[in-house]
Amino acid sequence: MHITSKNAFSSKMDKTITLRRGLDLRIEGTVPAESTAKPCSTTEIALVPDDFPGFTPKLAVKEGDNVTAGQALMYDKLHEDVKLVSPIAGKVTHVVRGDRRKIMRVVVTAETTGAPAIKTDADTDNATDVKKAIMHSGLWAYMRQRPYDIVPDTEATPVNIFVTAFDSAPLAPSLTNLVKGKGKYTAAGLKALASLTSGKVYVSLPYGCGLELPAEVERVTVKGPHPAGNAGVQAAAIAPVNKGEIIWTLDIVTATRIGTMLLDGTTDWSTTVAVTGPEVNHPCLITTTIGASLKPLVDGNLKDTDRHLRIISGNVLTGAKESIDGFLRFPYRQITVIAEGDDVDEFMGWASMSPGKMSESRSFPSRLFHNKLFRPDARLNGGRRAMIMSGEYDKVMPMDILPEYLIKAILARDIDRMEALGIYEVAPEDFALCEYVDPSKLELQKIVREGLDYLRKELE
């Protein structure tokens, strides 16, 4: 990793970060660069509390209640000002619960209730007013705090805030295109964030991006393979979080929504979704609403095949598996469709030397085809086994930590070792590529999530 400074797009000296380690997966089904988004109306949405770590949900509505856009569906038991709100006006048709009555999701069906969207009035020059407005609008839960990768503590002040303006995950859409034409709202959101930190707001952009930013923020240009677009990876390269410190991370789309809420008084709950993957006929962009049902978004656009398909809300590395009757999940901007692979009868199975098998191992001939796009499926390709200290994690982990040793410390619940090895800097998404290349087939993202939750429970 190299950090330099240069005059890139402003009069100030801009930092440039070059990340050497990482991996860009070459998968079919990317959205053409010239694509424009087409609208898709939303009749049903769902919010899933599990998408917001650290948020302990308590219902603010019940089945059958009419709600308006911006009305709270749930609030945090520990911080009642932090809410998850309905992005549409309609009726609460389902409150789905799991074991021990855990709230799995709240479903709202669109109806014309006649009630206007809830408006937010805030003094943009007053940091306390801005903070309350973000919480009441429902946007507070769309940010993350490190350590622990949770919805930010309302009582804490971050030493820095990191905003990522690009997504480097496989087949992900351009975040700067998603906020194109919304410059005044982006600027307003970034200025508001600057009033909430004792330090700086860093905005990381891809190389060559000319997005205009207000003077209140620091511009950083990032080059390199995935996970270069992860806000936590950028933070580790710019100003790593130390024990006792707190930072916030979010994307430029959320910052723009904050700006819209502050300037117009209402939150823009629309989202542009990239429908991608090798099992999609025509990869495209669709404008819909946060939490929208998936079926209208992919209907008629899946390949006519007898193979079982996996629909992923998100990218192939960190997304959530959903059924065709499922819903768009946070961060609400991508759908990926790949083959499930459970109906394949392949000679030699995972050990097949087929050039169509996607792998980063030099044992497979596909490693030689640098420009080839692949059609992966969801098979594990091998069995789970005891952890192998192979050094593979280090090849794709750009952060200055020892990922294998950190995973072992988490599994052992050794708090001192976890702290010494950098657990305060990481989030599950930072280990997604490690999970992909792991010869042991461990669920590393789940392990990291459980480790962060354990550490928080023990220390707070």
Secondary structure as GFF3:
##gff-version 3
##sequence-region A 1 460
A	DSSP	beta_strand	2	6	.	.	.	ID=ss1
A	DSSP	beta_strand	14	18	.	.	.	ID=ss2
A	DSSP	beta_strand	38	39	.	.	.	ID=ss3
A	DSSP	beta_strand	44	47	.	.	.	ID=ss4
A	DSSP	three_ten_helix	49	51	.	.	.	ID=ss5
A	DSSP	beta_strand	57	59	.	.	.	ID=ss6
A	DSSP	beta_strand	66	67	.	.	.	ID=ss7
A	DSSP	beta_strand	72	76	.	.	.	ID=ss8
A	DSSP	beta_strand	83	85	.	.	.	ID=ss9
A	DSSP	beta_strand	90	97	.	.	.	ID=ss10
A	DSSP	three_ten_helix	99	101	.	.	.	ID=ss11
A	DSSP	beta_strand	103	110	.	.	.	ID=ss12
A	DSSP	alpha_helix	127	137	.	.	.	ID=ss13
A	DSSP	three_ten_helix	140	142	.	.	.	ID=ss14
A	DSSP	beta_strand	144	146	.	.	.	ID=ss15
A	DSSP	beta_strand	160	164	.	.	.	ID=ss16
A	DSSP	alpha_helix	175	178	.	.	.	ID=ss17
A	DSSP	alpha_helix	183	194	.	.	.	ID=ss18
A	DSSP	beta_strand	201	206	.	.	.	ID=ss19
A	DSSP	beta_strand	218	223	.	.	.	ID=ss20
A	DSSP	alpha_helix	231	238	.	.	.	ID=ss21
A	DSSP	beta_strand	247	251	.	.	.	ID=ss22
A	DSSP	alpha_helix	252	264	.	.	.	ID=ss23
A	DSSP	beta_strand	270	276	.	.	.	ID=ss24
A	DSSP	beta_strand	284	289	.	.	.	ID=ss25
A	DSSP	alpha_helix	295	298	.	.	.	ID=ss26
A	DSSP	beta_strand	309	313	.	.	.	ID=ss27
A	DSSP	beta_strand	320	322	.	.	.	ID=ss28
A	DSSP	beta_strand	334	339	.	.	.	ID=ss29
A	DSSP	three_ten_helix	349	351	.	.	.	ID=ss30
A	DSSP	three_ten_helix	365	368	.	.	.	ID=ss31
A	DSSP	alpha_helix	392	396	.	.	.	ID=ss32
A	DSSP	alpha_helix	403	411	.	.	.	ID=ss33
A	DSSP	alpha_helix	415	420	.	.	.	ID=ss34
A	DSSP	three_ten_helix	423	425	.	.	.	ID=ss35
A	DSSP	three_ten_helix	428	431	.	.	.	ID=ss36
A	DSSP	alpha_helix	432	437	.	.	.	ID=ss37
A	DSSP	alpha_helix	444	459	.	.	.	ID=ss38
###
